Amino acid sequence: MYYIRHNYSFEGWTKFSCAAREAELIGDPRSVIVAAGKGEQGAYLLEAVADALATRAEDYLDGLSPELAQGFDPPGKRGNYLRMQENICDLRLNERRRLGQKLWQAIHGLRPDTPEDMTYAVGYVDYKPDFLYVLAAARGLDRATLLKRGVYSLRAGLAYFSRGEGMYIADRDGEGFEVVYLGGLKPTEEYRTAGERLFGHLKLS
């Protein structure tokens, strides 16, 4: 109970009497556990993305233009994939939950009566102030289109929100994820304008 109630940390724990004191304050331990479980689907989603990045499909280049194909690490040198994993795995549970919840909401924001649709959200974490996350969900779009939109929207978001690097994570038809990492790009007025158009109505949280 102490771990759950103290932001998933044992900081401040000095002796077992802390547990007894926590039990007195709680009264109903079950309510604490139920409350802690709310929103866990978000954390699970981001953990699934990190796990998916550990492997690569043999046909990963099928249907991609040479420009998009250049963005992938060559076989045996998957440095960018490790960088993408790191920027998920370095998130604390609360951050995984909150960012993952945005992805969850994007998935459930797709209109059921539309064969092609896409939704997205943006977020960041306090201890990574120069990093932007773009979370998206799509139905009926091929990988090439989804990756192309990912590169464009991430460049626009980095320029608009004045961030140095970021990741785009998109759920594709509930069958898998497409992930884009970008960093070290010089912002242009074209992309700032695009960012205002794409993200100006969204709250960065």
ZASELO-48100 format. One record per residue: residue in one letter; x, y, z of N, C-alpha, C, O, CB in turn. Coordinates in steps of 0.05 Angstrom, whole numbers, plus 5000, padded with zeros to 4 digits. Each point is the difference from the previous one (the first is absolute). Glycine has a CB too. Example, Ala and Ser with C-alpha at 12.3 -4.5 7.8 and 13.67 -1.06 7.14 Angstrom:
% residues 2
a526448865156498250245000501850245000502150005013494149775012s503150444961501650245001498550225014501050225004501449654953
% end
This chain:
% residues 205
m501649765000498450245000501750255000499450204987497049555037y505850244992501850245001501050064972500150234992501349665055y499549914938501150034973498050134981500750184986502349425022i494550314993497950104982499350295007499850174983498449365012r501550525031499150275009502250214998499450245002497449535028h505750154967502250205000501350004972502549984997498249955052n497650104931501050034972501849784991502150044987497550455019y499749265002501549764992502950025007501849954984495049994979s503650135062502850045010500049935030498050035014503050334952f501349535043500449955029501650225013500949985023498949534968e500450724995501450235012498550095025497650035000504150114954g499849905068498850085025499549765018499450045024498650354953w502149375012499649765017502449965018502349994990494849804974t502550195062502249975019499749755016502149885008498450614994k497149425004499649765017497249894994498350134988504950045048f496449584974497549874994497550135013497849954993504849635001s498050585026497750145013498750194980497750085004504549885041c499350124934498950174979497649864987498050124993506550094998a495849525005497849854988497549995017497850034991505749694986a497050255050497750005018498650275000497550015001504849655027r499350554972498850274999498450044974497950125001505950065028e497349724949498650024974497449865001498050104989506449944987a495549725036497649855002497850155016497749994992505049585005e498150565024498150165016498850234983497750065002504949835040l499150244941499150224984498149914978498250154992506150095019i496349524978498449914977497249925007498150094988506249764991g495549975040497449905008499149784982499449785010499550665007d500949614957499049804981502249954978500150144980495150005028p506649664996502249954981499049934972501350074980501449775058r495050034960499049924974499450244982500649994976497549605044s500950624992499450244984502550134989500050114978495949975051v506349904986502650114990501049844976500950114981500150055066i498749574955501049834978498350054975501150014978500549655056v495850364969498250044977500650274987500150024976496349705046a504050494995500750264989502650004985500350134979497150085058a504649644974502649994987499949874973501650064983500549925062g496049834952499849864975498850164977500349924977499449675050k498950624980498750164979502150144983501950125010494249955020g503649914944501950124981502349824994501850084984496850365034e501549324993502349834995500249914971502149934990497649915057q498050174939500149924971501950194985501149914980494249915023g505050435006501850184988502949915003501550004980495350375028a503949565016502749905005500649754984502149974989497850235057y498149624953500449754985500450064971501649864986495549905047l501550444956500450064972502850094993501249904981494050235018l505950055017502850094995502049775004501949994986496850475028e500749375006501849775004499949814976502049884993497350165057a498349944938499749834976501650124977501249854984494350005031v504550414983501650144978503049945004501349934981495150435015a504549675029502949955005500749714994502149954989497850405046d498349474971500549714995500049954970501749854990496250035054a500350254941499949964971502550104986500849904979494250145024l506250175008502450114988502449825002502150044987496250415024a501549345005502349815004500349824976502249884996497050145053t498849954935500149834976499250154975498750215002500349395027r501750294948499450134975498949804980501249784997502450575011a494249714979498849824980501849994976501350194992494149925024e504749654972501749974976499250174977501650084984499249465031d496650534983499050164978499750295007498250144989499449464994y504050505036499750275010500350224979499050225004502649615039l499750114934500450204980497949994977499950174983504949825028d493549814990498049964979498150244998498950095020501349414987g499550614969498250224995501050275008498650204997497949485009l506050345003501150265008501750124978501449874985498649975063s499950434950501650144981502950005009500649955023495550354965p505849754993502850015008500650205022501749965018499549904936e497350365046500450215020499249895028501550055019497650314947l498649505036499249895025501949775009500649975023494650164967a505649714990501749775006502750095012501149865016496749884947q503150495029502650105010499950065030502050015013498950184942g496749865055499750065028500449765019500150035024496950334962f503049405003500349765016502949925003501750044982493849805002d505250065040502749905004500649774981498249844995501650315054p502749824942500749774984500049755018500350025024502550274945p496949475019500049755016502549985016502250054990495049734975g502550155060502349965018501050265014501749985017499649654953k497550605022500850255013497550155007499250194987505249834986r494449905049497450125007500250205022498649995020499349584967g503950635010500450205020497650185004499450075023505349934965n493950074991497650175003497849855014498550135015502850124944y498549495037497949855014500650005030498150025016501249694944l503250275048500850015028499350285011499150025023504549644970r496950554992499450275009497050035005499150125019504850064955m494449705008497250025003499149845025498350105015501149954935q501749715054499449855024500750155025498550015020502249574954e501750555026500950145023498150235008499550055024505249844963n494150244993498250225005497249915009498350175005504350104962i497049475034497649895013500849885027498650055020499349864935c504349945045500849865025500950195022500049935023501249684949d499750645020500950185021497750155013500450165018503949894958l493349905015497650125012499349865026500149755002498250394953r501050015066499049885024497149904995498750074980504350245048l496049534991497449884996497850214995498449974982503149655047n498550594987498050214997500150124972497950054988502350045061e502249964941500350124973499149804978498750074981505150225036r497049454987499149804980496949995000498849974979505549765028r494550285017497149995002498750244986498149964985502449795059r500550494962498750244989500450024970498150064985502750175059l501649724946500450024971498649774986498850044979505750185028g495649545005498549774989497050054999498749904982505049805034q495350445005497250065000499250184977497849984989502249985061k501850224942499550174976499849824975498350054983504150345039l499449424976499849814978497549845000498749964980506350025019w494249935025497549855004497650164991498349904986503849855052q497950514970497850174992499950054970497950024988502450205057a502149804943500250044971498849764986498550034980505650255025i496549485004499049754988496950005002498749934981505649825031h494750315011497149995005498650254989497550025001503349695039g500750484950498850244988499549964970498950184987503450095047l498649514954499549954972497149954996498649865015505949944979r494450334985497149974994499449734989501149924979498650585013p498549355020499449724992498749984973500249804986499350095061d499250334944498549994974501750104977499050044978496850025047t506849984979501850114979502149804993501649925018497650554999p501049454958502049804992502950105003501849845005494949974964e503750455027502750125004499850235019498450184997503049684956d500250125068499950225020502650015015501549805001493550145004m505650285008502550035015499650215022498750214995504149674965t498150065064499950195022502850025013501649824996493550065012y505450335006502650035012499950195024498150145004504049784951a500050075061500350175024503050055004501749874987494049945034v505050384996502850065006500450025030498250065015502250194941g502149685052500650025029503050005004501649974982494249795028y504950295015502850015008500249935030497949985013503350364952v501249615045500449965028501950215011501750104986497649405009d500350575030501450235012503049974999501450204995494749885034y504949684976502949975002501349964973502449954998496949865047k499150204933501150004973498850244985498549964980502149525020p500050765008498650244989500550054971498650154987501850045058d501749694943500650054972499049774982500650004976503450265038f494449564997499149764985496950014997498650065019505349674999l495250214958497150014994499049724992501449864985499050625000y497349445025498749764992497550064984498350155009503549615031v498050134936497550024984498849724999501249814990500650584981l495849595041498649745001497750004981498450184999502949775049a498549844935498050004979498849724997501149805009501450574967a495249625011498649754993498850044972499150214993500049685056a501049894936498950024972498649744993500649785010503150534977r494349724995498649784989499950034970499550224989497749725053g503449844943499850004971502250144985499750054976495549945032l507050075005502350134987502349804998500549855019498150614998d502849544960502249824997502450115016500150235008498249624947r503749975048502450085016501450244989500850185015499849344998a499750494960501550224988498750275006501350195007500249504957t495850325034498550245006500350085029500450235007496449664956l503049915054500250055029502750105008500350185017496249474991l505650234981502850095006500550284988501350165013500249364988k497550534975500450264988498650225017501250215004499149574950r497350165055498650195017501550035027500050215012495649674966g505649905031501550015025502450194998500450165018498249384992v502950444969502350174996499150294998501250185013501349454964y495450425008499150274996498950125026500750235007498249664945s499349965062498850115024502150045022499850185016495849604972l506450045014502050035020501850244995500650155018499349354989r500850544968501650244993498450255006501150205011501349544953a495150265030498350235005499750055030500150225009497449694948g502249875058499750035029502550105013499950175018496849464981l505650274993502650095011500450304995500950155017501049394976a497450554983500350284993498050175015500850215011500849664944y495950045047497950175012500550025031499650215011497249644953f503949935049500450005029502850055008500750005024495649684979s505550384978502850075005501449785016501250055021497650434978r501049274992501349775012502349904982499950034976495849845048g506350024989502449914985499749734988501249944979501450345050e495949544984499749724990497349895009498750115017506349824983g494249854987497549895007499449744987501549904983496950565024m499349425001499149754989497150014992498350145013505049625015y496150114950497249964991499449715003501449824989498850574978i497649555048499249725004497149974990498250145010505049805030a496449894941497349974988499149715000501549824992499450584979d496749565039498749744998498849974972498550174992500549825059r501649794935499049964973498049775000500749775001503650394980d493149925018497849814998500049795022498849794998501450274954g501050015071500149825022501749754995500049815016495650354996e506049854967501749764992502950045006501549815001495250104964g504150345040502950055005500450305003498150164999503249434976f501250485029500750285004502150094980501749854991497350105058e500750314943502150134984501250225017498650165012498949734944v505150115045501550195017502050154984501549894984497849815056v500950564965501950184987501550155021498850115019498349944939y505549975040501650175017501450214983501149944979499649675054l499350644977501450224986501450175021499050045022497649964940g505850105030501450185018502150154985501049914979498249795059g501650544972502150154988499350144974501750074984501349625037l494450354974499150134976499650305005499150095021498649494964k503050584995499650295002497150064993499049934979505950165009p493750055030497250074995499850204978501650184998497249725049t499150084937499650194978497250135004498349895014504649844954e496750495019497550145002497749834988497750015009504750434989e498349414981498049824988498949805020497649955002504750104954y499549835060499249805019498750135025498249885012505449824972r497250545023498750145022497150054993498249965016506150264998t495249874961497350054991498449744999497650005008504050394965a499749405018498649744999499349915029497949885004504550004953g499550165062499549935027497750155012498449885015506450014989e495050364990497750165010497449894990498049995014504950424989r497149514971497649904988499249735012497749945005503450304952l501049585048499449745010499549995030498349855009504549984954f498750335052500049985029499050245015499749995024504049714970g495750524992499250245013497549975017499750155019502350094944h496349575030497549965015500349805023498249965015499350154944l504949775043500549805021501550125023501650184997498449464968k499550255059501450085024502549825004499749755001496050425020l506649954981502549845005500149955030500350195016502150024944s497349545048499949935028501849765006500249925023495150264980
% end
